[in-house]
Amino acid sequence: MMTNNDIFKKLRVALMLRDDQIVEILELVDFRISKSELGAFFRDEKHENYMECGDQVLRNFLNGLVIHLRGTKENPKNPTDVLAKHKAQIPVKEGTSERVEFKAKPKDEERSRGDESPSKSKPAAKKPFKKQFSKGAPKVQVVEKVKFNFGKNKKS
């Protein structure tokens, strides 16, 4: 069963919210909480400073979140714009370019087609090219060779 703390953590991650933003969201519904009190909700259950998130805190956060994302009746907002602004505020780590979407290529594209059976007319896939090492440097033996008896006592 999911606790209020689990729900709070998942919302925080999904909506890319920092602690100070959560404090601001709770202030929209006149609910005051400090960052350290908030941090206690996100700790591990075994931690000495862990605090259980009550229904009142979660309810106020959800009500504040509605106002934060949708705005008020007098001043409506577009939730996708608000979320895009959150994403833009996340600092980009140095040395990392735009995240590339990874898609694994099937090992054999002929077999990966589920709608048709593999045909025999096409040539078999080539085996990967093995790199040739220069024969200038002899292979250095790192570990000495050991003969195993497999538990049998042999008298030589």
PEJO-V886468 format. One record per residue. N is the residue number from 1. RES is the residue in one small letter. PHI is phi in degrees with one decimal (999 if undefined). Layout:
<<N:RES:PHI> <N:RES:PHI>>
This chain:
<<1:m:999> <2:m:-84.6> <3:t:-89.7> <4:n:-59.8> <5:n:-61.7> <6:d:-62.1> <7:i:-63.7> <8:f:-61.2> <9:k:-62.3> <10:k:-65.4> <11:l:-65.0> <12:r:-60.9> <13:v:-71.4> <14:a:-63.3> <15:l:-94.6> <16:m:54.0> <17:l:-102.0> <18:r:-90.9> <19:d:-59.1> <20:d:-66.3> <21:q:-69.8> <22:i:-65.5> <23:v:-60.0> <24:e:-63.6> <25:i:-63.0> <26:l:-67.9> <27:e:-71.5> <28:l:-62.8> <29:v:-109.4> <30:d:55.3> <31:f:-117.2> <32:r:-94.3> <33:i:-151.1> <34:s:-89.7> <35:k:-62.8> <36:s:-68.9> <37:e:-65.3> <38:l:-65.6> <39:g:-60.0> <40:a:-64.9> <41:f:-71.2> <42:f:-92.8> <43:r:-76.2> <44:d:-69.3> <45:e:-60.4> <46:k:-84.2> <47:h:-68.8> <48:e:-65.8> <49:n:-97.8> <50:y:-65.4> <51:m:-131.0> <52:e:-74.7> <53:c:-82.0> <54:g:-77.3> <55:d:-61.9> <56:q:-63.6> <57:v:-64.5> <58:l:-63.7> <59:r:-61.3> <60:n:-65.0> <61:f:-63.4> <62:l:-64.3> <63:n:-64.6> <64:g:-66.0> <65:l:-64.5> <66:v:-60.4> <67:i:-66.0> <68:h:-62.4> <69:l:-83.3> <70:r:-92.2> <71:g:83.0> <72:t:-100.0> <73:k:-62.0> <74:e:-76.2> <75:n:-131.3> <76:p:-70.6> <77:k:-125.2> <78:n:-97.0> <79:p:-56.3> <80:t:-66.6> <81:d:-66.1> <82:v:-64.1> <83:l:-66.4> <84:a:-64.4> <85:k:-65.8> <86:h:-60.4> <87:k:-63.8> <88:a:-69.0> <89:q:-79.5> <90:i:-74.3> <91:p:-68.4> <92:v:-87.5> <93:k:-70.5> <94:e:-69.8> <95:g:86.0> <96:t:-112.8> <97:s:-88.1> <98:e:-58.7> <99:r:-67.2> <100:v:-92.0> <101:e:-73.1> <102:f:-95.8> <103:k:-128.9> <104:a:-72.2> <105:k:-87.6> <106:p:-65.6> <107:k:-62.7> <108:d:-130.4> <109:e:-62.0> <110:e:-64.4> <111:r:-77.7> <112:s:-73.7> <113:r:-74.5> <114:g:-79.9> <115:d:-87.0> <116:e:-143.0> <117:s:-82.4> <118:p:-64.5> <119:s:-89.4> <120:k:-85.9> <121:s:-73.9> <122:k:-78.5> <123:p:-69.3> <124:a:-67.5> <125:a:-66.6> <126:k:-71.2> <127:k:-78.0> <128:p:-62.6> <129:f:-69.9> <130:k:-91.6> <131:k:-73.1> <132:q:-91.4> <133:f:-95.3> <134:s:-69.8> <135:k:-91.6> <136:g:-69.1> <137:a:-95.8> <138:p:-71.0> <139:k:-72.3> <140:v:-93.4> <141:q:-83.2> <142:v:-85.8> <143:v:-113.5> <144:e:-72.2> <145:k:-74.6> <146:v:-124.4> <147:k:-97.6> <148:f:-96.7> <149:n:-94.6> <150:f:57.7> <151:g:82.3> <152:k:-97.8> <153:n:-88.5> <154:k:-104.2> <155:k:-95.7> <156:s:-100.4>>
